[in-house]
Structure formats: structure tokens, C-alpha cells
Amino acid sequence: MSIVTPGVQPASVLLRQERPAWLAEWGRFAAGFDPAGLPPEVLARARLVLLDSIGVIAAGMQEPELRALLARPNYAGGGAADVIGAGRALPPLLAAFANGTAGVMLELDEGNQYARGHPAIHVVPAALAAAPKDGRALLGAIILGYEMGARIGIASKLRVTMHPHGTWGTVGAFLSAAHLHGADAETIIQGLNIASSLGLSTSRRTMLEGATVRNAYAGLSNQLGLMAWDTAAAGFTGETDGIGAVYGGIIAEEFSPAAMTEQLGTRWEIARNYFKRHAACRYTHGALDALGEISASCPGCALRMWRPSRWRPMSGPRSLICPSRATCSRPSSPSPSRSPRR
């Protein structure tokens, strides 16, 4: 009679596992990465990502929860890393947490539709806290960390109960710090495997309920990424294929090793990102744009939209007619099409 649990590999099989080829390739690629050779459009996009992230962090830092957090005793001392929008500095681990948390407070953080998440806010605070020596090094760290985090998001499918914040972003945060410290390929590989185990057990329900602990997920990802760098530099080790294990069956499924290296070095995920125009999830932006057009063309119409009984059917391209049509300047035909918002 078999004593092996169905669907679970026995330890004798797991211990024979070798380092995957994609991980070895990533180690070599990251160790030899030089932002000086990047296409100008990628560097330009990275600058926009950095500026956008700084802006949303500074704005989020004004929220009452962040102000109250920074007033707590553990945040009373000074440090070497700036807390954006607070006019003070903290030790790197605390600054990375505060900046990462502030960056998602207002739902304005950029995103990547292919990764189904928000890579930059999991990388920028960690890169800033890791004390980059100059602007070029900082941009390189952001681009490389963004690339790693986004590719894990592309290569795997998180469980539907998971929130993407605080998961693969930790791996990206680690790589940004490793790049700034000039890590070699072996240290990078060990750190990637370490960081893969430090993702959070995030709950999508926090988003649905408006529980603001969800904002701390990004902050912790940046903090844990820096800790992954410290442990890797100190000689800690990870499992042979931590990313494949964690994102291929623990918190995610359908991990595709090929997606981790497809067009590596020629297709840059940071250049495929999107920026938000509204402080809300990107899936609501189309509706918000439509509401803005209605408000601009028909003063008072938007205020009535919550009372559908005031609208009546009409023939033609539109299905409803405004109750104040006599004074409404709204066009009777659909607006010209515009490029899709992501």
C-alpha cells in the first residue's frame, strides 16, 4: 500500500531536484546587467515610473494612518533613508515599509496588466532605501527588480483568494537591492530563492472589505526584500527552486519557467506598464471617464444617476434619456472611440 499522498512529491524526489536552467540564466543576466545599454525609451519610462511613485508616496504619506504610524515610538529615531512626504528619515527597513505602504494608500500606484499587479511600488521604496550611489544605478535597480517581479506575475497564476500585493514583489525588491550592492550570480540566485519564501499570505477579501491592512502588504514586501538581501549576503541559503515551488503550487499555480526568460533583455516589462488617472482600481477607469463626460456635458445629470427611476427609455443609440433633457447639452450620439485604458 502506498503511503505517498496523492499530488505531493516525496522527499526523496524533491532532494534530487536540480537548479532549474531559467534560474541559472537569470542569475547570470542579473549579475551582468548594465543599465547603460538599455534603449532610451526604457530609461525614459523608468524615470516616469520613479517620478510617479514618488508622487503617490508623498500624497499617501499625508493620510491619517501614516501620520499616526510615524508618531509611534518605534519610528521616533532618525536614520539614513528618507520617508517621502514626511520631512524626515528613518532606518532603511522602516523607511521602506512606510514608503511602500504610503504608495498604495490612495490607489494611485502604477501597474502592469500582464503581471496582474503593481510591480513598481514593491521595488521603488526598497531601491531608494538601499542607498543608490547615483541616478543611473537607481534606475537600473528599479528596472531589474520590476522585471523580476512582473515576470513571476506573468509566469504564474495566483490563487483567486490571494491579493497580489506582498507576494512576488518581495523577490523584485530583493533583486533591486542586490543590484545596487553589486551581487554576483550565485548570491543573486540564493537571494531569489530566499525572497520567494518571504511573500505574505495575502487575502483578497481585505480589498473587498476596505481593510487597510492590505496597504501594508506592499510596505512589508519592500522591507522583506531588503531583509532577503541581508540574509543572502550573510550566507543564508534558499531551497533549490524557491520561486518554482512557491509560485507553482503553494500560493500560485501553473508556473511557466519559459515565461521567466522569454525575450529576456529585449522585452522590458517596465515599458509595458500603465499609469492611473483616477484614484481607483484600473477596471473602474472607463466608467469614471464616462461619468466625467456626462458631468461635463450635462450639469446635474451625474447627481441623478443614483436614482434610475428618473430616467426613461428612448429610441436610438442611447437607451436612456436624461430627465432634464431640455437643458442638457449632452450629445445624442456616442462619443468618438478612444484607445483602451489599461
Residue pairs with C-beta under 8 A, 6 or more apart in sequence:
4 10
17 240
17 241
18 240
19 189
19 240
19 241
20 241
20 244
20 257
21 257
22 257
22 258
22 260
22 261
23 189
23 192
23 193
23 241
23 243
23 244
23 260
24 189
25 261
25 264
26 148
26 188
26 189
26 192
26 260
26 261
26 264
27 185
27 186
27 188
27 189
27 192
28 185
29 264
29 265
30 144
30 148
30 175
30 178
30 179
30 183
30 185
30 188
31 183
31 184
31 185
31 188
33 140
33 144
33 179
34 140
35 43
35 136
35 137
35 139
35 140
35 143
36 136
38 140
38 143
38 268
39 268
41 271
42 143
42 268
42 270
42 271
43 139
43 143
45 268
45 270
45 271
45 273
46 139
46 142
46 143
46 146
46 270
47 139
48 275
49 110
49 120
49 124
49 142
49 146
49 270
49 273
50 124
50 138
50 139
50 142
52 110
52 120
52 275
53 103
53 109
53 110
53 120
53 121
53 124
53 125
54 84
54 124
55 108
56 102
56 103
56 106
56 108
56 109
56 121
57 84
57 85
57 99
57 102
57 103
57 121
57 124
57 125
58 84
58 85
58 102
59 85
59 102
59 105
59 106
59 108
60 66
60 85
60 101
60 102
60 103
60 104
60 105
60 106
60 108
61 67
61 83
61 84
61 85
61 86
61 98
61 99
61 102
61 105
62 85
63 102
63 105
63 106
65 105
65 212
65 215
66 86
66 98
66 101
66 102
66 105
69 75
69 98
69 101
70 83
70 86
70 88
70 98
74 94
75 90
75 94
75 98
77 90
77 91
78 88
78 89
78 90
79 89
79 90
79 91
79 92
79 94
79 95
80 89
80 91
80 92
80 131
81 89
81 90
81 91
81 92
81 94
81 95
81 96
81 128
81 129
81 131
82 88
82 89
82 95
82 128
83 89
83 90
83 95
83 98
83 99
84 99
84 102
84 128
85 102
86 98
89 95
90 98
92 129
92 130
92 131
92 226
93 129
93 223
93 226
93 227
94 223
95 125
95 128
95 129
96 125
96 126
96 128
96 129
96 173
96 219
96 222
96 223
96 225
96 226
97 125
97 216
97 219
97 220
97 222
97 223
98 219
99 124
99 125
99 128
99 129
99 219
99 222
100 121
100 122
100 125
100 126
100 218
100 219
100 220
100 221
100 222
100 223
101 215
101 216
101 218
101 219
102 219
103 109
103 121
103 124
103 125
103 218
104 118
104 121
104 165
104 214
104 215
104 217
104 218
105 212
105 215
106 279
107 276
107 279
107 280
107 281
108 276
108 279
109 118
109 120
109 121
109 218
109 276
110 118
110 120
110 121
110 273
110 274
110 275
110 276
111 117
111 118
111 119
111 273
111 274
111 276
111 282
112 118
112 119
112 150
112 153
112 269
112 272
112 273
112 274
113 272
113 274
113 282
113 342
114 150
114 153
114 154
114 269
114 272
115 149
115 150
115 151
115 152
115 153
115 154
115 168
115 269
116 153
116 158
116 164
117 149
117 150
117 153
117 164
117 165
117 167
117 168
117 169
118 164
118 165
118 169
118 218
119 145
119 146
119 149
119 150
119 153
119 169
119 172
119 269
119 270
119 273
120 142
120 146
120 270
120 273
121 169
121 218
122 145
122 149
122 165
122 166
122 168
122 169
122 170
122 172
122 173
122 218
122 221
122 222
122 225
123 141
123 142
123 145
123 146
123 149
123 169
123 172
123 173
123 176
123 222
123 225
124 142
125 173
125 219
125 222
126 145
126 173
126 174
126 176
126 177
126 222
126 223
126 225
126 226
127 138
127 141
127 142
127 145
127 173
127 176
127 177
127 180
128 138
129 222
129 226
130 141
130 176
130 177
130 180
130 181
130 226
130 229
131 180
132 138
132 141
132 180
133 180
137 179
137 180
138 180
140 179
141 176
141 177
141 179
141 180
142 176
142 270
143 268
143 270
144 175
144 176
144 179
145 172
145 173
145 174
145 175
145 176
145 179
145 225
146 172
146 269
146 270
147 172
147 268
147 269
147 270
148 171
148 172
148 175
148 192
149 168
149 169
149 171
149 172
149 173
149 175
150 172
150 269
150 270
151 259
151 260
151 269
152 168
152 171
152 172
152 243
152 247
152 260
153 164
153 168
154 259
154 269
155 247
155 255
155 256
155 257
155 259
155 260
156 168
156 247
156 248
156 252
156 253
156 254
156 255
156 256
157 252
157 253
157 254
158 164
158 167
158 251
158 252
159 251
159 252
159 253
160 204
161 203
161 204
161 205
162 201
162 202
162 203
162 204
162 251
162 252
163 202
163 203
163 204
163 206
163 207
163 214
163 217
164 202
165 202
165 214
165 217
165 218
165 221
166 199
166 200
166 202
166 217
166 218
166 220
166 221
167 199
167 200
167 202
167 221
167 251
167 252
168 199
168 247
169 218
169 221
169 222
169 225
170 195
170 196
170 198
170 199
170 200
170 221
170 224
170 225
170 228
171 192
171 195
171 196
171 199
171 225
171 228
171 243
172 225
173 195
173 221
173 222
173 224
173 225
173 226
173 228
174 191
174 192
174 194
174 195
174 225
174 226
174 228
174 229
174 232
175 188
175 191
175 192
175 195
175 225
176 225
177 225
177 226
177 228
177 229
178 187
178 188
178 191
178 229
178 232
181 229
181 233
183 191
183 229
183 232
183 233
187 232
187 233
188 232
190 232
190 236
190 237
190 238
191 228
191 229
191 231
191 232
191 233
191 238
192 238
192 242
192 243
193 237
193 238
193 239
193 240
193 241
193 242
193 243
194 228
194 231
194 232
194 236
194 237
194 238
194 242
195 224
195 225
195 228
195 238
195 242
196 238
196 242
196 243
196 245
196 246
196 247
197 238
197 239
197 242
197 246
198 224
198 225
198 227
198 228
199 221
199 224
199 246
199 251
200 217
200 220
200 221
201 251
202 214
202 217
203 214
205 211
206 213
206 214
207 214
239 245
243 255
243 260
244 255
244 257
246 252
247 255
248 254
248 255
249 255
274 282
274 341
274 342
276 282
276 285
277 285
277 289
277 341
278 284
278 285
278 288
280 288
282 341
282 342
285 341
286 341
289 341
291 302
291 305
293 335
294 301
294 302
294 305
294 330
295 301
295 302
297 328
297 329
297 330
297 331
298 322
298 324
298 328
298 329
298 330
300 324
301 322
301 324
301 328
301 330
304 310
304 311
304 322
304 323
304 324
310 323
311 320
311 321
311 322
311 323
312 320
312 321
312 323
313 319
313 320
313 321
314 320
314 321
316 332
317 332
317 333
317 334
318 332
318 334
322 328
322 330
